[in-house]
Amino acid sequence: MAAINDYHHLLVLRLFVGVFEASFAPGILMIISSWYKKTEQSARFAVYISAAILSGAFGGLLAGAITGGLEGAGGLRGWRWLFIVEGAATIVWACCSAFILLDFPATTKRLTERERTIATARLRNTRVLVPTEGQVKIGKRQSFLAAVSNWRTWGFIVGYMVIVGSSTLSYFYPTLVRGLGYTDRVQAQYMTVPIYAVAFVCTAITGYFCDKIPDWRGIVIAGWLTVSLITSIVVCTVYDFTVRYAMLVIMAAGLWAANATSLSFASSTFGSMEAETRGIALALVNAMGNLAQIYGSYLFPSESAPKYLMGFSVISALLGVGIATHIVMNYLVKRKA
């Protein structure tokens, strides 16, 4: 992408980037669900989501430093250096991950026989199906049909789509902060850091405590979404800059904490599925949930500034659906357990 000279070439290459990176998130979800007990997953998912939170806090600042600091170096524009530096870092880490990530507990060659036995026994004690070496797979078609025909899959798709749709608010943090009175672009970027910092702390704490009360994850998610709903309504009705900024901080914390907990709730619930079916179900939740980003990107048009009533109104409605969905899912999952 650093070498392109045509906008259409950029679009095509960006499409390929999306195709190849699409399997990353579902793959990570599958790995976590395959190695950790149901009562250990919330904290791990919180760590995973925290990486996205930190990238939101410092990604813009880092990109600005690269494009500004390397502008003209080697005769290249700063934006080209951004693709080169971030692409090279991704390749290096991908090579490292090949030596870090393991296969399934029962099949990995990096553990001894005794270690594999202990790893699988831990999971089976919490009713997690573990694929074993030589086990006959049910096939991709049957796995797909089993995933899409399971009511739990669709319940979590709706719940996660609502959270991701509401979280598209993060795309507009700099714009919203400028609308709240911080007109300087650099200052507006710095003012988004506290939003992510509070979200990081709340996500970490929520992930830790949800492993202590795994049967109430749905209620915890509904609680955080309720907090975000209240703050969204306040933002729609109060136009004081300081109050609206404080509400944005609290709202983001609720959405990010709910995001991580929702994934761990789905993953632990899918533990009773065959590994292939679980992988497809997790991929569907992630993929279908992220479709919300399509319409989410249109919620805050510039003509709505500085109040952005349409965006916050839609998000409030989504949050209401999310609260009801996760309360119902918590009840149904406990009842069917």
N, C-alpha and C positions, 0 to 999 in steps of 0.2 A: 504493500500500500504506500510505502514511502517513495516508490519509484513512479507512481502513476502521474499522468499529465492531463487526464480527462475525467470529468465528473462521473461519467457512465462507467468507466473502469473502476472507479472507487466504489460505486454501488454494487457492482458484480463481485468484487473482492470482499466487500463487507458481508455480502450474502454468504460467501464461502466460509468466512470467519464464523458466522452464526451457525452454519450447518455443522462445522467441526466442533464447535464448543458446546453445542446443544446437549451432548451426552455427559458433560462434566457434572452438572448439578445432580441429575438422576443417579449417576455413578457414585457420587459422594454419599448420597442418601442411602444407596444400596449397601455400600461398604460399612457405613455406621450401623445400619440395621442388622448387618450380618456378623458383627463382632461384639456388640454390646447388648447386655440384657435390657429388658423393657424399662427397668428402674435406673438405667445408666444413660439413657439416650438424650434426655432433655438437656443435660449439661453439655454433651458433645455437640448437639445441634446448635446450642447457644454459642459455642466457640466457633462453629462453622459460619453462622450468620454474623458473628462479630467481625469477621474479616470483611464482609460487605459493608458493615457500619463504618469501620475504620477507613475503608477505601472511599466512602462517601465523604468522610471528614477531611481527608488529606489528598484524595485523588486530584481534585481541582487545583490545589496548591502545588502538588508535584508536577502536574502537567504544565502549569504556568511557569514553574521554575525551569523545566526542560525546554519548552518552546522559547522562553525568553533568554535563558542562559546559553543555549546552543544556536541561537539565531545567527545564520551566516557561517557557522563553523564548517569547514570543509566545502564551502560553497553551497551548502544546503540550507533551506529554510527551516525554521524552528519546528513547524508542524511535521516535517518529514523526519526530523530527529526524534519526535515523540513516538512515531510508529517504530523506528529503529530500536530505540532504548527499551520501550515496553515490550516489543516483540522479542528482542534478545533475552530479556529477563524471563519471559514466559517460557522460552525454549530451554534455558538453563534449568529452571525449576521443574519443567516436565521431565528432563533427563534425570534429575535428582529423585523425583517421585517414583520413577521406575524401580529404584532400589529401596524405597521406603514403604510403598503400599504393598499389601499382602492380598493373596487370594482368599477364598473362604477358609474358615478355621479348620475344617476337616480335610481340606485338600492342599493347603499351602505346604511347600517343601521347605520353608524356612523355619518351621517348628519341628521339634522332635515328636515322636509318636505320643509320648506322655503329655507333652504340651498341647497337642491337637486334641487329645482325649479330654483334658481339663477344659479347654476352650469350648468344645462342643457341649460338654456336660453343663457348663454354666448356662448356656443358652437354652438347652432342653428343659432345665429346671424352671424356666419362666415361659414354657410352652412356645418357644420359637423353633420353627422347623429349620433344620440345618442340612444342607445338601452334603452327601457323603460321596467319597470317591467310588466311581463305578455305578452310581445310582442312575437308573433309567429316567431320563427327563420326559416330561409329559408333552413336550413340543411347543414351538412358538405359537402356533395357531390356537391350541387348547389353552395355553397360558394367557394369551390375549383375551380369548372369550371368557375365561374364568375371571379375569380382572375387570372387564367392562360389564360383566353381569352381576358383579358383587355390589350390593347397595352401599357398602362402606366406601368404596372407591368414589362414587358420585357424591356422597355426603362430604367427603374431604375435598373433592374438587371444588364444590360450591363454597365451602368454608375458606379454602385457600385463595380462590379467585377473588373473593371479597377483600381479603387482607392485602393481596398484591395490588388490586385495583385502588384501594385507599392509599397504599404506600407510594403510588406514583406521584403523590404530593412531593416526594423528595426531589424529583426532577426540577421542581420549581422553587426550591428553598432560596437560592440566590435571588431569583426574581421577586419572590414574596417578601424577602427581607428588604430588598430595595424599595418595594412598595410600602413597607412599614416605616420608611424614613431614612434608611441607610443607602444613599444614592451612589456612593463611590463603589465601583465594581469590586475592588480588592477588599474594601471594608466589608461589603456584603458577603463575600466569600468567607472571610474570617468569622463573621457573625453566625455562619451555619455550623461552625465547629462545636459550639456548646450544645446544639441540637443533637448532633451525633454522639457527643460525649455522654450526655445523660442517657440516651438510648442504649449506649454500650453498657453502662452500669446496670440499668434496669433489666436488660436482656440477660446479662450474666447472673444476676441475683435470681431472676425468675427461673432460668434453666437449672440452677442448683437446687432450688426448693421444690421444683416440680418433680424431680426424681424422688423426693421424699413423699410426695402425694400423687403417685402416677394415675390413680383412679379419678383424679379431679382436674386433669389437664384441660378438659373442655370448659370447665367452669372458670379456671384461671384465664383462659383465652377470652372468654366472654367478659370477664371482669376488666381486662385490659382494653378490650374493644369498647366497653361502656365508658371507660375513662376517655378514650379517644373521641367517642361520640359526643360526650359532654363538652370537651374542649372545642370540637368542630362547631357545635352550635354556638358556643360563646364567641368564637371568631366571626361568625355570621352576624352577631348582634352587637358586638362591642368593637369600636374602631380606634380605641386608644392604642398607639404603637407599642407601648411597653407591655400592655396586657395581651395583645395579639401575639407578640413574640414569645411571651411566657407560655401561652396556650400551644403554640407551635412546638415548643420544646417538649411539653407533656404529651401532646398528641403523637409526636414521633416516637417517644419512648414506648407508648402503648402499642403502636403498630409494629415496631421492630420486635418487641418482646412476644407479641402474639404470633408473629411470623415464625420465629424459631420454635415456639411451643407447639404451633399447629403442625409443623413438619414432624416433630418427635411424637406427637399424638397419633398422626397417621402411620408413621413407621412402626411404632410399638403395636398398634392395632392390626397392622398387616403381618405381624410376626407369625401368625398361625397359617399364613398362606405358603404354598410352595415357593421356593426361591425365585423361580422364573416368573411366577405370577406376581410375587411381591415386587420384583424389579419393574415389571410393566405397570403395576398399579402406582408405584411411587413416581415413575416417569410421567404417567398421565396426570397425576395431581400437580406435579411441577410444570408440565407443559401447558395444560389447560388453565392452570392458575395464572401463569404468566401471559396468557392471551389478554388478560385484563390491561396489560400495558398498552395495548393498541388503542383502546378508547380512553385510557387514562391520560395519554399524552395530549388530548384535546380538551381536558377539563378546565384548564386555566389560560384561556386566550388573553392576549394583551389588552383587548378592549374591555375585559372585566376588571382590570386594575383600577384602584388598589384593593377593592373589597373582595373580588373573586367569589361572589356569592354563588354562582353556578357550580363552581368546582367544589366548594365546601358543602353545598346542599346535596350534590350527588354523593360525595363521600359520606355524609351523614346517613343517607339512605342505605348505602352499602354496609356501613357499620351496623345499622339496625338488623339487616339480614344476617350479617356475620354473628351477631350476638345470639339470635334465635337458632341459627344453624349449629353452633358449637354447644349450646345447651342441650339441644335435641340429640346431637351425636354423643355427647357425654352420657346421657341417659340410656340411649340405645346400645352403646358399646358395653356399658356396665351390665345391662340386662342380658345381652347375648354372650357375655364372657363365660 
